[in-house]
Structures are given as structure tokens and as C-alpha cells.
């Protein structure tokens, strides 16, 4: 029946990983714990057991709690489609696509859904750990706020402020936040944590004490850098890090401007026999790439234009001519076809775009969205795959006669006549260890015996131990109650 909110002095200060670790720590203490984020902005979504979608960070936190992801854990999800507009998902369902100014007017109407979801979780669990978004120091966004102090005040939840010392200036981050918050919001903050410290935490004692003196907030610890954080699924496209290894096969993923559901890369990046690189704008596809992945996108035709602007369309033709393999997932699958048609302007301006032509298929965007966990059978290996689908559009054409997989006796995906190019709507396929090993054998690589799911669980356990060692977890529980 208790709750505690973690807000940050800025974005990417480590709130998501911190909450995931505390979720696991409290679960190991025998508490029933659930995660909650009132508002998230991410194109990396997870499909929930009740047929909706939430931010993938909350899905990881749910795993840390031993729970299945549920739409109540992230009642408002913003999925950017352009630099100024985003799709608004409320309790798992798309309700609108709006520009930033329009969303500012919409926010107050969403507080009811946010509090409704929160109260359901609070009634069902011993403690709810809440994650804020961005920073409460963005006081220009305070009117109508549902992500930080607006929620904390409305739900009467205490706040612990998290600062990132690794980026520098953490004293200014903390004291500056104290100075710009109004008196009511400032009283809502009941403590602070210093995150991502490298070296001996005792070297920061004077700075830690100074923050407490200047703000009046008690400290709950200095948390050293957690070296195995990379083993946990990435929350944001900015967190995708390539892994360069000597020898083995080289996998390249195109870093699209509206990349979505890129969790397919997480297991591949941990395979010891692979070198995984995420290309940024302006970088050419290297000539020694063995596999090029076209990932999902929140704006497929827009990202197809972006892809061409980087010259990647020309590079892909050369890669294919050299005998290289290509895998398109979801939006990437649609891009590989002859054309993409959006007659109703569902993803942007109505019209059609020529595709890359590496698969003999065409896609028509439709208003209905497929959002489901999916069990499929891989055609080449006969292995079962547990994945998920989160897409709009129907794809048809001759290459569909060579499906990638079967789902409930219907063909899924397509493979080119030469076998080099594959398209599929299935996300999450590489989490399956047996399938990933079979796929890598087709690529001419050997799996290193990675047990991906078990590795994530072990990393969460280690993170919980890390937090128990360096933070005043007892004090945080008392603060929540």
C-alpha cells in the first residue's frame, strides 16, 4: 500500500536501471512490488499480457518484480513520429497523434487515467516504485504535468531525486533543482541518490554533505557504476552501443531516425562470435559486413527517405551483390519490398514510396494495428520462436511464397529467391537461444552458448546486490511507507 517515486536531475541519469534493481531487491526481500511510470516517451515498446503496449523499460522492471508486463505500469506512452509530433498511447491503446503544443493541452485530461492505473497497482501490491520522466527542474512544463511533480503531488507520493555524477556537475544538478522548484514541490522531495560514480565513493563525501546542507534533503547513498548494465535490454535508441570484437561475423544495423523496437539487437550484441555495429547518419555500410539489419521504424516511409539520404540504399545493393545477407524486421521488412503505399496518410502524408526492391513484395498501410505476442515455427530449422508483433500494414507478393516462419498455419515473412534477403514482422526472435544459434549457423557463425534470458535474470540479481551494498534500502522503504 506504499509508493516511492524516483525523479532525475535530467534525462538518462539511470532512473530506469535503478528502479529495476530496486524492484528485484525488494522482491528478494519477499515484498510484492510493481513498477510504474506515468508518462514515457519511447518507440521501444513492449507488448503486454492484456494486449496493449508500454515502454520497454517498464517491461524490464516488471521482469525484475516477477510480473508480466501490464498497461497499468505505463498508462501514457508517447511514440515520436516526427520531430514535433507523437502518437499518444493511453493504457495500452493509441488515442491520437498530436503535435507538442497540442499534447500540452491534452495532458491534464490524461491525469485521470494515470491515477486510475496507479491506484490499481497500489491496491494490488505491497509497494509501487514510480519512475519520473526527464526532470522536475523543467519548471516551464509544470502546468498540467503528469510525469513528475504533478503526479507526485496528485498521488501524494514522496520523491527521491537521482543525479548522474558521471556526466559531471552533479552538485549543480542537485542544488539547481532545489532552487528552481516551488516550495510545494520542493517539500515533496524527501531525499537524493548520487548515481554512476566511478572510483572510491568516499572521495565524494564533501560534495555529498554539501548537497545535503544546501538542500536539506537526506542522502540515501552514492551508487558506484554498475559494469554489467549493458547486459540489460536498452531503454532508448541513444543507449544502443555497438560491440566490436576481433574475428567472427560482422553484423551491422542501420540507425534509422525513428528506429523502433530495437530489442532484437540485445541478444546479438552479447554473442561472443559476433561484432555488432549500429551505423549512425553519414556512416557507410562497411564492405566486410556479413549481415545488415533494417530494424523497425515508427515512420517507415520517412525512414526510407532517411535511409536513402545516407546512401545506404546504394550500399545495400553492393552488399547484396557481394553475397551479403540482409534481414528486415517490421518496418525494415516493409522497406525491402518494391513499394509502400499509405493511401490514408496513417504514418504521414498520404501517398506511395518506392521500396528498396530487394524483396518481391509490396506493403499497404492500414488503420488496424497488430499488437500481440506470437509463437511461430521457423521454416528452415523447424524450431519454435516466441516473439511479438507490433505493426500496421499488410505485406503481400511472390516472395511470400517462401515464408520465414509459420504462425498458426499462416505464412509469416518472406525470403528472396536467392535466399540472401529475409523479411519478418516478428520482434524478439533472437531472445530464443536455440533459434539464435540456428540463425547464426545459417550465417556461418557459431553461437557461443549464450543463455540470454538467464543472463538478464543474473544481471538483475547482481544489480539488486549492488544496490543493497551501496544504498540505504531500508531507509528508502521507510520513506515509501
Secondary structure as a PSIPRED ss2 file (coil, helix, strand):
# PSIPRED VFORMAT (PSIPRED V4.0)

   1 X C   1.000  0.000  0.000
   2 X E   0.000  0.000  1.000
   3 X E   0.000  0.000  1.000
   4 X E   0.000  0.000  1.000
   5 X E   0.000  0.000  1.000
   6 X E   0.000  0.000  1.000
   7 X E   0.000  0.000  1.000
   8 X E   0.000  0.000  1.000
   9 X C   1.000  0.000  0.000
  10 X C   1.000  0.000  0.000
  11 X C   1.000  0.000  0.000
  12 X C   1.000  0.000  0.000
  13 X C   1.000  0.000  0.000
  14 X C   1.000  0.000  0.000
  15 X H   0.000  1.000  0.000
  16 X H   0.000  1.000  0.000
  17 X H   0.000  1.000  0.000
  18 X H   0.000  1.000  0.000
  19 X H   0.000  1.000  0.000
  20 X H   0.000  1.000  0.000
  21 X H   0.000  1.000  0.000
  22 X H   0.000  1.000  0.000
  23 X H   0.000  1.000  0.000
  24 X H   0.000  1.000  0.000
  25 X H   0.000  1.000  0.000
  26 X H   0.000  1.000  0.000
  27 X H   0.000  1.000  0.000
  28 X H   0.000  1.000  0.000
  29 X C   1.000  0.000  0.000
  30 X C   1.000  0.000  0.000
  31 X C   1.000  0.000  0.000
  32 X C   1.000  0.000  0.000
  33 X E   0.000  0.000  1.000
  34 X E   0.000  0.000  1.000
  35 X E   0.000  0.000  1.000
  36 X E   0.000  0.000  1.000
  37 X C   1.000  0.000  0.000
  38 X C   1.000  0.000  0.000
  39 X E   0.000  0.000  1.000
  40 X E   0.000  0.000  1.000
  41 X E   0.000  0.000  1.000
  42 X C   1.000  0.000  0.000
  43 X C   1.000  0.000  0.000
  44 X C   1.000  0.000  0.000
  45 X E   0.000  0.000  1.000
  46 X E   0.000  0.000  1.000
  47 X E   0.000  0.000  1.000
  48 X C   1.000  0.000  0.000
  49 X C   1.000  0.000  0.000
  50 X C   1.000  0.000  0.000
  51 X C   1.000  0.000  0.000
  52 X C   1.000  0.000  0.000
  53 X E   0.000  0.000  1.000
  54 X E   0.000  0.000  1.000
  55 X E   0.000  0.000  1.000
  56 X H   0.000  1.000  0.000
  57 X H   0.000  1.000  0.000
  58 X H   0.000  1.000  0.000
  59 X H   0.000  1.000  0.000
  60 X H   0.000  1.000  0.000
  61 X H   0.000  1.000  0.000
  62 X H   0.000  1.000  0.000
  63 X H   0.000  1.000  0.000
  64 X H   0.000  1.000  0.000
  65 X H   0.000  1.000  0.000
  66 X C   1.000  0.000  0.000
  67 X C   1.000  0.000  0.000
  68 X C   1.000  0.000  0.000
  69 X C   1.000  0.000  0.000
  70 X C   1.000  0.000  0.000
  71 X H   0.000  1.000  0.000
  72 X H   0.000  1.000  0.000
  73 X H   0.000  1.000  0.000
  74 X H   0.000  1.000  0.000
  75 X C   1.000  0.000  0.000
  76 X E   0.000  0.000  1.000
  77 X E   0.000  0.000  1.000
  78 X E   0.000  0.000  1.000
  79 X E   0.000  0.000  1.000
  80 X E   0.000  0.000  1.000
  81 X C   1.000  0.000  0.000
  82 X C   1.000  0.000  0.000
  83 X C   1.000  0.000  0.000
  84 X C   1.000  0.000  0.000
  85 X E   0.000  0.000  1.000
  86 X E   0.000  0.000  1.000
  87 X E   0.000  0.000  1.000
  88 X E   0.000  0.000  1.000
  89 X E   0.000  0.000  1.000
  90 X E   0.000  0.000  1.000
  91 X C   1.000  0.000  0.000
  92 X C   1.000  0.000  0.000
  93 X E   0.000  0.000  1.000
  94 X E   0.000  0.000  1.000
  95 X E   0.000  0.000  1.000
  96 X E   0.000  0.000  1.000
  97 X E   0.000  0.000  1.000
  98 X E   0.000  0.000  1.000
  99 X E   0.000  0.000  1.000
 100 X H   0.000  1.000  0.000
 101 X H   0.000  1.000  0.000
 102 X H   0.000  1.000  0.000
 103 X H   0.000  1.000  0.000
 104 X H   0.000  1.000  0.000
 105 X H   0.000  1.000  0.000
 106 X H   0.000  1.000  0.000
 107 X H   0.000  1.000  0.000
 108 X H   0.000  1.000  0.000
 109 X H   0.000  1.000  0.000
 110 X H   0.000  1.000  0.000
 111 X H   0.000  1.000  0.000
 112 X H   0.000  1.000  0.000
 113 X H   0.000  1.000  0.000
 114 X H   0.000  1.000  0.000
 115 X H   0.000  1.000  0.000
 116 X H   0.000  1.000  0.000
 117 X H   0.000  1.000  0.000
 118 X H   0.000  1.000  0.000
 119 X H   0.000  1.000  0.000
 120 X H   0.000  1.000  0.000
 121 X H   0.000  1.000  0.000
 122 X H   0.000  1.000  0.000
 123 X H   0.000  1.000  0.000
 124 X H   0.000  1.000  0.000
 125 X C   1.000  0.000  0.000
 126 X C   1.000  0.000  0.000
 127 X E   0.000  0.000  1.000
 128 X E   0.000  0.000  1.000
 129 X E   0.000  0.000  1.000
 130 X E   0.000  0.000  1.000
 131 X E   0.000  0.000  1.000
 132 X E   0.000  0.000  1.000
 133 X E   0.000  0.000  1.000
 134 X E   0.000  0.000  1.000
 135 X E   0.000  0.000  1.000
 136 X C   1.000  0.000  0.000
 137 X C   1.000  0.000  0.000
 138 X C   1.000  0.000  0.000
 139 X H   0.000  1.000  0.000
 140 X H   0.000  1.000  0.000
 141 X H   0.000  1.000  0.000
 142 X C   1.000  0.000  0.000
 143 X C   1.000  0.000  0.000
 144 X C   1.000  0.000  0.000
 145 X C   1.000  0.000  0.000
 146 X C   1.000  0.000  0.000
 147 X C   1.000  0.000  0.000
 148 X C   1.000  0.000  0.000
 149 X H   0.000  1.000  0.000
 150 X H   0.000  1.000  0.000
 151 X H   0.000  1.000  0.000
 152 X H   0.000  1.000  0.000
 153 X H   0.000  1.000  0.000
 154 X H   0.000  1.000  0.000
 155 X H   0.000  1.000  0.000
 156 X C   1.000  0.000  0.000
 157 X C   1.000  0.000  0.000
 158 X E   0.000  0.000  1.000
 159 X E   0.000  0.000  1.000
 160 X E   0.000  0.000  1.000
 161 X E   0.000  0.000  1.000
 162 X E   0.000  0.000  1.000
 163 X E   0.000  0.000  1.000
 164 X E   0.000  0.000  1.000
 165 X C   1.000  0.000  0.000
 166 X C   1.000  0.000  0.000
 167 X C   1.000  0.000  0.000
 168 X C   1.000  0.000  0.000
 169 X C   1.000  0.000  0.000
 170 X H   0.000  1.000  0.000
 171 X H   0.000  1.000  0.000
 172 X H   0.000  1.000  0.000
 173 X H   0.000  1.000  0.000
 174 X H   0.000  1.000  0.000
 175 X H   0.000  1.000  0.000
 176 X H   0.000  1.000  0.000
 177 X H   0.000  1.000  0.000
 178 X H   0.000  1.000  0.000
 179 X H   0.000  1.000  0.000
 180 X H   0.000  1.000  0.000
 181 X C   1.000  0.000  0.000
 182 X C   1.000  0.000  0.000
 183 X H   0.000  1.000  0.000
 184 X H   0.000  1.000  0.000
 185 X H   0.000  1.000  0.000
 186 X H   0.000  1.000  0.000
 187 X H   0.000  1.000  0.000
 188 X H   0.000  1.000  0.000
 189 X E   0.000  0.000  1.000
 190 X E   0.000  0.000  1.000
 191 X E   0.000  0.000  1.000
 192 X E   0.000  0.000  1.000
 193 X E   0.000  0.000  1.000
 194 X E   0.000  0.000  1.000
 195 X E   0.000  0.000  1.000
 196 X E   0.000  0.000  1.000
 197 X E   0.000  0.000  1.000
 198 X C   1.000  0.000  0.000
 199 X C   1.000  0.000  0.000
 200 X C   1.000  0.000  0.000
 201 X H   0.000  1.000  0.000
 202 X H   0.000  1.000  0.000
 203 X H   0.000  1.000  0.000
 204 X H   0.000  1.000  0.000
 205 X H   0.000  1.000  0.000
 206 X H   0.000  1.000  0.000
 207 X H   0.000  1.000  0.000
 208 X H   0.000  1.000  0.000
 209 X H   0.000  1.000  0.000
 210 X H   0.000  1.000  0.000
 211 X H   0.000  1.000  0.000
 212 X H   0.000  1.000  0.000
 213 X H   0.000  1.000  0.000
 214 X H   0.000  1.000  0.000
 215 X H   0.000  1.000  0.000
 216 X C   1.000  0.000  0.000
 217 X C   1.000  0.000  0.000
 218 X C   1.000  0.000  0.000
 219 X E   0.000  0.000  1.000
 220 X E   0.000  0.000  1.000
 221 X E   0.000  0.000  1.000
 222 X E   0.000  0.000  1.000
 223 X E   0.000  0.000  1.000
 224 X E   0.000  0.000  1.000
 225 X C   1.000  0.000  0.000
 226 X C   1.000  0.000  0.000
 227 X C   1.000  0.000  0.000
 228 X C   1.000  0.000  0.000
 229 X H   0.000  1.000  0.000
 230 X H   0.000  1.000  0.000
 231 X H   0.000  1.000  0.000
 232 X C   1.000  0.000  0.000
 233 X C   1.000  0.000  0.000
 234 X C   1.000  0.000  0.000
 235 X C   1.000  0.000  0.000
 236 X C   1.000  0.000  0.000
 237 X H   0.000  1.000  0.000
 238 X H   0.000  1.000  0.000
 239 X H   0.000  1.000  0.000
 240 X C   1.000  0.000  0.000
 241 X C   1.000  0.000  0.000
 242 X C   1.000  0.000  0.000
 243 X E   0.000  0.000  1.000
 244 X C   1.000  0.000  0.000
 245 X C   1.000  0.000  0.000
 246 X C   1.000  0.000  0.000
 247 X C   1.000  0.000  0.000
 248 X C   1.000  0.000  0.000
 249 X E   0.000  0.000  1.000
 250 X E   0.000  0.000  1.000
 251 X E   0.000  0.000  1.000
 252 X E   0.000  0.000  1.000
 253 X E   0.000  0.000  1.000
 254 X E   0.000  0.000  1.000
 255 X C   1.000  0.000  0.000
 256 X C   1.000  0.000  0.000
 257 X C   1.000  0.000  0.000
 258 X C   1.000  0.000  0.000
 259 X E   0.000  0.000  1.000
 260 X E   0.000  0.000  1.000
 261 X C   1.000  0.000  0.000
 262 X C   1.000  0.000  0.000
 263 X C   1.000  0.000  0.000
 264 X H   0.000  1.000  0.000
 265 X H   0.000  1.000  0.000
 266 X H   0.000  1.000  0.000
 267 X H   0.000  1.000  0.000
 268 X H   0.000  1.000  0.000
 269 X H   0.000  1.000  0.000
 270 X H   0.000  1.000  0.000
 271 X C   1.000  0.000  0.000
 272 X C   1.000  0.000  0.000
 273 X C   1.000  0.000  0.000
 274 X E   0.000  0.000  1.000
 275 X E   0.000  0.000  1.000
 276 X E   0.000  0.000  1.000
 277 X E   0.000  0.000  1.000
 278 X E   0.000  0.000  1.000
 279 X E   0.000  0.000  1.000
 280 X C   1.000  0.000  0.000
 281 X C   1.000  0.000  0.000
 282 X C   1.000  0.000  0.000
 283 X C   1.000  0.000  0.000
 284 X C   1.000  0.000  0.000
 285 X C   1.000  0.000  0.000
 286 X C   1.000  0.000  0.000
 287 X C   1.000  0.000  0.000
 288 X C   1.000  0.000  0.000
 289 X C   1.000  0.000  0.000
 290 X C   1.000  0.000  0.000
 291 X E   0.000  0.000  1.000
 292 X E   0.000  0.000  1.000
 293 X E   0.000  0.000  1.000
 294 X E   0.000  0.000  1.000
 295 X C   1.000  0.000  0.000
 296 X E   0.000  0.000  1.000
 297 X E   0.000  0.000  1.000
 298 X C   1.000  0.000  0.000
 299 X C   1.000  0.000  0.000
 300 X H   0.000  1.000  0.000
 301 X H   0.000  1.000  0.000
 302 X H   0.000  1.000  0.000
 303 X H   0.000  1.000  0.000
 304 X H   0.000  1.000  0.000
 305 X H   0.000  1.000  0.000
 306 X H   0.000  1.000  0.000
 307 X H   0.000  1.000  0.000
 308 X H   0.000  1.000  0.000
 309 X H   0.000  1.000  0.000
 310 X C   1.000  0.000  0.000
 311 X C   1.000  0.000  0.000
 312 X H   0.000  1.000  0.000
 313 X H   0.000  1.000  0.000
 314 X H   0.000  1.000  0.000
 315 X H   0.000  1.000  0.000
 316 X H   0.000  1.000  0.000
 317 X H   0.000  1.000  0.000
 318 X H   0.000  1.000  0.000
 319 X H   0.000  1.000  0.000
 320 X H   0.000  1.000  0.000
 321 X H   0.000  1.000  0.000
 322 X C   1.000  0.000  0.000
 323 X C   1.000  0.000  0.000
 324 X C   1.000  0.000  0.000
 325 X E   0.000  0.000  1.000
 326 X E   0.000  0.000  1.000
 327 X E   0.000  0.000  1.000
 328 X E   0.000  0.000  1.000
 329 X E   0.000  0.000  1.000
 330 X C   1.000  0.000  0.000
 331 X H   0.000  1.000  0.000
 332 X H   0.000  1.000  0.000
 333 X H   0.000  1.000  0.000
 334 X H   0.000  1.000  0.000
 335 X H   0.000  1.000  0.000
 336 X C   1.000  0.000  0.000
 337 X C   1.000  0.000  0.000
 338 X C   1.000  0.000  0.000
 339 X E   0.000  0.000  1.000
 340 X E   0.000  0.000  1.000
 341 X E   0.000  0.000  1.000
 342 X E   0.000  0.000  1.000
 343 X C   1.000  0.000  0.000
 344 X C   1.000  0.000  0.000
 345 X C   1.000  0.000  0.000
 346 X C   1.000  0.000  0.000
 347 X C   1.000  0.000  0.000
 348 X C   1.000  0.000  0.000
 349 X C   1.000  0.000  0.000
 350 X C   1.000  0.000  0.000
 351 X E   0.000  0.000  1.000
 352 X E   0.000  0.000  1.000
 353 X E   0.000  0.000  1.000
 354 X E   0.000  0.000  1.000
 355 X C   1.000  0.000  0.000
 356 X C   1.000  0.000  0.000
 357 X C   1.000  0.000  0.000
 358 X C   1.000  0.000  0.000
 359 X C   1.000  0.000  0.000
 360 X C   1.000  0.000  0.000
 361 X C   1.000  0.000  0.000
 362 X E   0.000  0.000  1.000
 363 X E   0.000  0.000  1.000
 364 X E   0.000  0.000  1.000
 365 X E   0.000  0.000  1.000
 366 X E   0.000  0.000  1.000
 367 X E   0.000  0.000  1.000
 368 X E   0.000  0.000  1.000
 369 X E   0.000  0.000  1.000
 370 X E   0.000  0.000  1.000
 371 X E   0.000  0.000  1.000
 372 X E   0.000  0.000  1.000
 373 X E   0.000  0.000  1.000
 374 X E   0.000  0.000  1.000
 375 X E   0.000  0.000  1.000
 376 X E   0.000  0.000  1.000
 377 X E   0.000  0.000  1.000
 378 X E   0.000  0.000  1.000
 379 X C   1.000  0.000  0.000
 380 X C   1.000  0.000  0.000
 381 X C   1.000  0.000  0.000
 382 X C   1.000  0.000  0.000
 383 X C   1.000  0.000  0.000
 384 X E   0.000  0.000  1.000
 385 X E   0.000  0.000  1.000
 386 X E   0.000  0.000  1.000
 387 X E   0.000  0.000  1.000
 388 X E   0.000  0.000  1.000
 389 X E   0.000  0.000  1.000
 390 X E   0.000  0.000  1.000
 391 X E   0.000  0.000  1.000
 392 X E   0.000  0.000  1.000
 393 X E   0.000  0.000  1.000
 394 X E   0.000  0.000  1.000
 395 X E   0.000  0.000  1.000
 396 X E   0.000  0.000  1.000
 397 X C   1.000  0.000  0.000
 398 X H   0.000  1.000  0.000
 399 X H   0.000  1.000  0.000
 400 X H   0.000  1.000  0.000
 401 X H   0.000  1.000  0.000
 402 X C   1.000  0.000  0.000
 403 X C   1.000  0.000  0.000
 404 X C   1.000  0.000  0.000
 405 X E   0.000  0.000  1.000
 406 X E   0.000  0.000  1.000
 407 X E   0.000  0.000  1.000
 408 X C   1.000  0.000  0.000
 409 X C   1.000  0.000  0.000
 410 X E   0.000  0.000  1.000
 411 X E   0.000  0.000  1.000
 412 X E   0.000  0.000  1.000
 413 X C   1.000  0.000  0.000
 414 X E   0.000  0.000  1.000
 415 X E   0.000  0.000  1.000
 416 X C   1.000  0.000  0.000
 417 X C   1.000  0.000  0.000
 418 X C   1.000  0.000  0.000
 419 X C   1.000  0.000  0.000
 420 X C   1.000  0.000  0.000
 421 X E   0.000  0.000  1.000
 422 X E   0.000  0.000  1.000
 423 X E   0.000  0.000  1.000
 424 X E   0.000  0.000  1.000
 425 X C   1.000  0.000  0.000
 426 X C   1.000  0.000  0.000
 427 X E   0.000  0.000  1.000
 428 X C   1.000  0.000  0.000
 429 X H   0.000  1.000  0.000
 430 X H   0.000  1.000  0.000
 431 X H   0.000  1.000  0.000
 432 X C   1.000  0.000  0.000
 433 X H   0.000  1.000  0.000
 434 X H   0.000  1.000  0.000
 435 X H   0.000  1.000  0.000
 436 X H   0.000  1.000  0.000
 437 X H   0.000  1.000  0.000
 438 X H   0.000  1.000  0.000
 439 X H   0.000  1.000  0.000
 440 X H   0.000  1.000  0.000
 441 X H   0.000  1.000  0.000
 442 X H   0.000  1.000  0.000
 443 X H   0.000  1.000  0.000
 444 X C   1.000  0.000  0.000
 445 X C   1.000  0.000  0.000
 446 X C   1.000  0.000  0.000
 447 X C   1.000  0.000  0.000
 448 X C   1.000  0.000  0.000
 449 X C   1.000  0.000  0.000
 450 X C   1.000  0.000  0.000
 451 X C   1.000  0.000  0.000
 452 X H   0.000  1.000  0.000
 453 X H   0.000  1.000  0.000
 454 X H   0.000  1.000  0.000
 455 X H   0.000  1.000  0.000
 456 X H   0.000  1.000  0.000
 457 X H   0.000  1.000  0.000
 458 X H   0.000  1.000  0.000
 459 X H   0.000  1.000  0.000
 460 X H   0.000  1.000  0.000
 461 X H   0.000  1.000  0.000
 462 X H   0.000  1.000  0.000
 463 X H   0.000  1.000  0.000
 464 X H   0.000  1.000  0.000
 465 X H   0.000  1.000  0.000
 466 X H   0.000  1.000  0.000
 467 X H   0.000  1.000  0.000
 468 X H   0.000  1.000  0.000
 469 X H   0.000  1.000  0.000
 470 X H   0.000  1.000  0.000
 471 X C   1.000  0.000  0.000
 472 X C   1.000  0.000  0.000
 473 X H   0.000  1.000  0.000
 474 X H   0.000  1.000  0.000
 475 X H   0.000  1.000  0.000
 476 X H   0.000  1.000  0.000
 477 X H   0.000  1.000  0.000
 478 X H   0.000  1.000  0.000
 479 X H   0.000  1.000  0.000
 480 X H   0.000  1.000  0.000
 481 X C   1.000  0.000  0.000
